[in-house]
Amino acid sequence: MSNLLVRRWELRAELAELVADGQANSAAADSLKRRLRALVKRLSQERTRSWQQRQHSLALTLAEASAAGNWRQAWIAARQLSQASWGPRGRVYHHVSAEAPSAQEWGEALKRQGPDGGCSAEVIWESELEDIGEFFRLNQTALLAPNPRIKQLQNGLEKYTITEEQAADLGSQDLEHLTAALAKRSNGFATPPWALPKDVWRLLLNGTWAPELPKLEGSMSLRRMMQQLLILIRRTGQVPLLWAISLGFPVPKHNLKTGTKAYRLLHLIDPISKSWVSGIWRQKQFSLSSTAFGYVPHRTREEASIIARVLSYRLCQSKHSVVWLMFDVSNAFPSMSWSWLDRSPLVKFSESDRYFLSQRRRQANCGMGWFSECDCV
């Protein structure tokens, strides 16, 4: 097809030269017009054939992925077949945002209540970016409540008491759960600048995981050091500051809005911290209803939409009226109260596990403005 496109431009250029010389009605011009019309017709046929080949290849990929249970690849092929993408149809992806919100703007936006787009945050430290080391040197002081309101909420934590033997047992179990979480592959796992990548931690603690790599066992001395750290965390009830802070990474929504509303805030977390918490969460199995979709294995939100549309179609075909009633929670994740999260999802966990899972929310810090001239937490 590329050769046909090149030839079409050549014929158009030759015809333009004849028209410029006043020979638009000459025999040579008529001959070029006939050749150009034939070439355009042939190009249209090639485009149709290429499109049909593309659709057939995608349909074959979709069938093979479905048969193999690879639903991620199946949904990718389905989106390409339907020429659909994430988000509303009016969303524009091919432009770059003119400006990015400053750290101060993010601080003001995150101070709002959950339903208003914030998370009731408080700015506890603000300085130039090169002074970020001063914040990290605060250590556990940075995790103290910045005002009486936050202190009152943090007092909701149960009093933490544990024996030396219990701390040793739980720390050893944490190491096993942590290495198991590290062993799970996750492509494209971004990390904050102060943290080691997940693959490095996996190599140091678990050894090599790919058969094409030289066989290498994890460092036993490093595993013992990590075990002692986890035991210390269990005994004291405190986590390192680097495990409690995330890097806010704004990603454009391409929704034609301005300010912080034009961005989705992602949080980059230390991989070893995330694996430790993931190891605690994975100790319990949560029962999900048949209507739960999205962030559930093998149940995408697109599947829920398709099921609803198929049901609507069949009801209409059987002469039944259909009414769609949709609810959208504004800023859903920060709108959940700590008391509800403590009361409902954590009830199955042990006292020590419940303490750390509750503490992770109450001591969460987020660094903003890392890619601008100043930074705030």
C-alpha positions in Angstrom: 0.0 0.0 0.0 2.9 2.4 0.7 4.0 2.0 -3.0 0.5 2.9 -4.2 0.5 6.0 -1.9 3.9 7.1 -3.3 2.7 6.6 -6.9 -0.5 8.6 -6.2 1.5 11.6 -4.9 3.8 11.4 -8.0 0.8 11.4 -10.4 -0.8 14.3 -8.5 2.5 16.2 -8.8 2.7 15.6 -12.5 -0.9 16.7 -13.0 -0.3 19.8 -10.9 2.7 20.8 -13.2 0.5 20.4 -16.3 -2.2 22.6 -14.7 0.4 25.2 -13.8 1.6 25.3 -17.4 -1.9 25.8 -18.7 -2.4 22.2 -20.1 -5.3 21.2 -17.8 -7.3 20.1 -20.8 -4.5 18.5 -22.8 -4.4 14.8 -23.8 -1.5 14.2 -21.3 -3.6 15.7 -18.5 -6.6 13.5 -19.4 -4.3 10.4 -19.4 -3.0 11.3 -16.0 -6.5 11.8 -14.6 -7.6 8.4 -15.9 -4.5 6.7 -14.3 -5.0 8.6 -11.1 -8.7 7.5 -10.9 -7.6 3.9 -11.5 -4.9 4.2 -8.9 -7.3 5.7 -6.3 -9.8 2.8 -6.9 -7.0 0.3 -6.5 -5.8 2.0 -3.3 -9.4 1.9 -1.9 -9.5 -1.9 -2.6 -6.1 -2.4 -0.9 -7.3 -0.5 2.1 -10.5 -2.6 2.4 -8.4 -5.8 2.0 -5.9 -4.6 4.7 -8.7 -3.7 7.1 -10.4 -7.1 6.6 -7.1 -8.8 7.3 -6.6 -6.7 10.4 -10.1 -7.6 11.7 -9.7 -11.3 10.9 -6.3 -11.3 12.7 -7.8 -9.6 15.8 -10.8 -12.0 15.8 -8.4 -14.9 15.7 -6.3 -13.4 18.5 -9.5 -12.9 20.5 -10.6 -16.5 20.1 -7.2 -17.9 20.9 -6.8 -15.7 24.0 -10.3 -16.6 25.2 -9.6 -20.3 24.8 -6.4 -20.0 26.7 -8.0 -18.0 29.5 -5.8 -15.0 28.8 -8.6 -12.4 29.3 -6.2 -9.4 29.4 -5.2 -10.1 25.8 -8.7 -11.0 24.9 -10.0 -7.6 26.1 -7.2 -5.8 24.3 -8.2 -7.5 21.0 -11.8 -6.7 21.7 -11.1 -3.0 22.2 -9.0 -2.9 18.9 -11.8 -4.7 17.1 -14.4 -2.2 18.2 -12.0 0.8 17.9 -13.0 1.7 21.5 -10.6 3.1 24.2 -10.7 3.9 27.9 -12.9 6.8 29.1 -15.7 8.8 27.5 -15.9 9.2 23.7 -15.2 12.9 23.9 -11.9 12.5 25.6 -9.0 13.9 23.6 -5.6 12.1 24.0 -3.4 13.7 21.4 -2.6 16.9 23.2 -0.2 17.9 26.0 -1.4 19.8 29.0 -0.3 23.5 28.9 0.6 23.7 32.6 1.0 21.4 35.6 -0.3 22.3 39.1 2.3 23.4 41.6 2.9 21.7 45.0 0.9 24.5 46.7 -2.0 23.9 44.4 -2.0 20.2 45.1 -1.8 20.9 48.8 -4.9 23.1 48.7 -6.8 20.6 46.5 -6.0 17.7 48.8 -7.2 19.6 51.9 -10.8 19.4 50.7 -13.2 16.7 51.9 -13.4 13.4 50.0 -16.6 14.2 48.1 -15.1 17.5 47.0 -12.1 15.9 45.4 -9.6 15.9 48.3 -8.8 13.6 51.2 -8.8 16.0 54.2 -5.0 16.2 54.0 -2.7 18.6 55.9 0.6 20.0 54.7 3.2 19.1 57.3 6.4 20.1 55.5 7.2 22.5 52.6 10.5 23.5 51.2 12.7 23.6 48.1 13.1 20.3 46.3 16.9 20.0 47.1 16.0 20.1 50.9 13.9 16.9 50.7 16.6 15.1 52.7 15.6 17.2 55.7 12.2 15.7 55.7 13.5 12.1 55.6 15.8 12.9 58.5 12.8 13.6 60.6 12.3 9.8 60.9 9.4 8.9 63.2 8.8 12.5 64.1 7.3 13.0 60.6 4.6 10.5 61.4 3.2 12.4 64.4 -0.3 14.0 64.0 0.1 17.5 62.5 -3.0 18.9 64.4 -5.5 17.9 67.1 -8.1 16.7 64.5 -5.7 14.2 63.0 -4.4 13.2 66.5 -8.0 12.4 67.6 -8.5 10.2 64.5 -5.2 8.5 65.1 -6.2 7.8 68.7 -8.8 5.4 67.1 -5.9 2.8 66.9 -6.1 0.1 69.5 -3.3 0.1 72.1 -0.6 -2.1 70.7 0.9 -4.7 73.0 2.8 -7.8 72.0 5.3 -10.2 73.6 8.8 -10.8 72.3 7.9 -14.4 71.3 4.9 -13.2 69.3 6.9 -10.5 67.6 9.5 -13.1 66.6 7.0 -15.5 65.2 5.0 -12.8 63.3 8.3 -11.3 61.9 9.4 -14.7 60.6 6.0 -15.2 59.0 6.1 -11.7 57.5 9.4 -12.6 55.8 7.8 -15.6 54.1 4.7 -13.6 53.0 6.9 -10.8 51.8 9.1 -13.0 49.6 6.0 -14.7 48.3 4.6 -11.3 47.3 7.9 -10.3 45.7 7.8 -13.5 43.6 4.6 -12.4 41.9 5.6 -10.7 38.6 4.2 -7.3 37.9 5.3 -5.6 34.7 5.8 -1.8 34.6 6.0 -1.5 38.4 7.2 2.1 38.9 9.0 3.1 42.1 9.8 6.4 43.8 13.4 7.8 43.4 14.4 6.8 47.0 13.5 3.1 46.6 15.0 0.1 44.9 13.1 -1.4 42.0 11.0 -4.5 42.8 13.2 -6.7 40.5 16.3 -5.8 42.6 14.5 -6.8 45.9 13.3 -10.0 44.2 16.9 -10.8 43.1 18.4 -10.0 46.6 15.8 -11.9 48.7 14.5 -14.6 46.3 17.3 -15.1 43.8 16.9 -15.4 40.0 13.4 -16.2 38.7 13.9 -16.5 34.9 15.3 -19.8 33.5 17.5 -17.9 31.0 19.3 -16.1 33.9 22.2 -17.7 35.7 21.0 -19.6 38.8 21.5 -17.4 41.9 20.1 -17.9 45.4 18.9 -14.9 47.5 21.4 -13.5 50.1 20.9 -15.3 53.4 22.5 -12.5 55.3 20.2 -10.0 53.7 17.2 -12.2 54.5 18.3 -12.4 58.2 18.6 -8.6 58.3 15.2 -8.2 56.7 13.7 -10.7 59.2 15.2 -8.7 62.1 13.7 -5.5 60.7 10.2 -7.1 60.4 10.5 -8.4 64.0 11.5 -5.0 65.2 8.4 -3.5 63.4 6.2 -6.0 65.0 7.7 -5.4 68.5 7.6 -1.6 68.4 4.4 -1.1 66.4 6.2 1.4 64.1 7.2 1.2 60.4 10.1 3.1 58.7 9.2 6.6 57.4 10.2 5.5 53.9 7.5 2.9 54.1 4.8 5.4 55.1 5.4 8.0 52.3 4.4 7.8 48.7 5.4 10.0 45.7 2.3 11.7 44.1 2.6 11.3 40.3 0.0 13.3 38.4 -1.2 11.6 35.2 -3.2 13.7 32.7 -6.9 12.7 32.3 -7.2 14.5 29.0 -10.7 15.7 30.1 -10.2 19.4 28.9 -10.3 20.6 32.5 -7.7 22.8 34.2 -5.7 22.7 37.4 -5.7 19.6 39.6 -9.0 18.4 38.1 -7.2 17.7 34.9 -5.0 15.1 36.5 -5.4 11.7 38.2 -3.0 11.4 41.2 -1.2 8.0 41.3 1.0 7.1 44.3 4.4 5.5 43.9 5.3 3.3 46.9 8.4 1.6 48.1 8.1 -2.0 46.6 9.3 -3.7 49.7 6.7 -1.8 51.8 4.0 -2.7 49.3 5.0 -6.4 49.4 5.0 -6.4 53.2 1.4 -5.0 53.3 0.3 -7.3 50.5 1.6 -10.3 52.4 -0.6 -9.3 55.4 -3.7 -8.8 53.2 -3.2 -12.1 51.4 -3.5 -14.0 54.6 -7.3 -13.7 54.5 -9.7 -14.6 51.7 -12.6 -12.2 51.1 -15.8 -13.5 49.6 -17.0 -11.4 46.6 -20.6 -11.4 45.3 -21.4 -12.4 41.7 -22.1 -8.7 40.9 -18.5 -7.6 41.8 -16.6 -6.3 38.8 -13.5 -4.2 38.3 -10.2 -4.8 40.2 -11.4 -8.4 40.5 -9.5 -11.3 38.7 -11.1 -12.2 35.4 -14.0 -9.7 36.0 -13.4 -6.4 34.1 -15.8 -3.5 34.3 -16.2 -3.9 30.5 -17.7 -7.3 31.1 -20.2 -5.9 33.5 -21.2 -3.3 30.9 -21.6 -6.0 28.2 -23.7 -8.2 30.6 -26.0 -5.2 31.4 -26.4 -4.3 27.7 -27.2 -7.9 26.7 -29.7 -8.1 29.5 -31.3 -4.8 28.4 -31.5 -6.1 24.8 -33.2 -9.3 25.7 -35.7 -7.6 27.9 -36.6 -5.2 25.1 -36.9 -8.1 22.7 -39.4 -9.7 25.1 -41.4 -6.4 25.2 -40.3 -5.4 28.7 -39.5 -1.8 29.7 -36.0 -1.1 30.8 -34.8 1.7 33.0 -31.1 2.3 33.7 -30.3 3.8 37.1 -26.6 4.6 37.6 -24.7 5.9 40.6 -21.2 7.4 40.5 -19.4 8.2 43.8 -17.4 11.3 43.5 -13.7 10.6 44.5 -14.7 7.2 45.8 -11.5 6.0 47.6 -10.9 9.1 49.9 -14.6 9.3 50.6 -14.5 6.2 52.8 -14.2 6.9 56.5 -11.5 5.3 58.6 -14.0 4.1 61.1 -15.9 2.1 58.4 -12.7 0.7 57.0 -11.6 -0.4 60.5 -15.0 -1.9 61.2 -15.8 -3.8 58.0 -12.7 -5.1 56.0 -10.3 -5.6 59.0 -12.6 -7.6 61.3 -11.1 -10.9 60.1 -7.5 -10.1 60.9 -5.6 -10.6 64.1 -5.0 -7.8 66.5 -1.5 -7.1 65.4 -2.3 -7.3 61.6 -5.4 -5.1 62.2 -3.2 -2.5 64.0 -0.7 -2.1 61.1 -3.4 -2.0 58.4 -5.2 0.7 60.3 -1.9 2.5 61.0 -1.0 2.6 57.3 -3.9 4.8 56.5 -3.5 7.1 59.5 0.2 7.7 59.0 0.1 7.9 55.2 2.3 10.8 53.8 2.4 11.9 50.2 5.2 13.9 48.6 4.0 16.4 45.9 5.8 18.7 43.5 8.8 16.3 43.0 9.0 17.3 39.3 8.7 21.0 40.0 10.9 23.5 41.8 9.5 22.9 45.3 8.1 20.0 47.3 5.6 19.5 50.0 4.4 16.6 52.1 
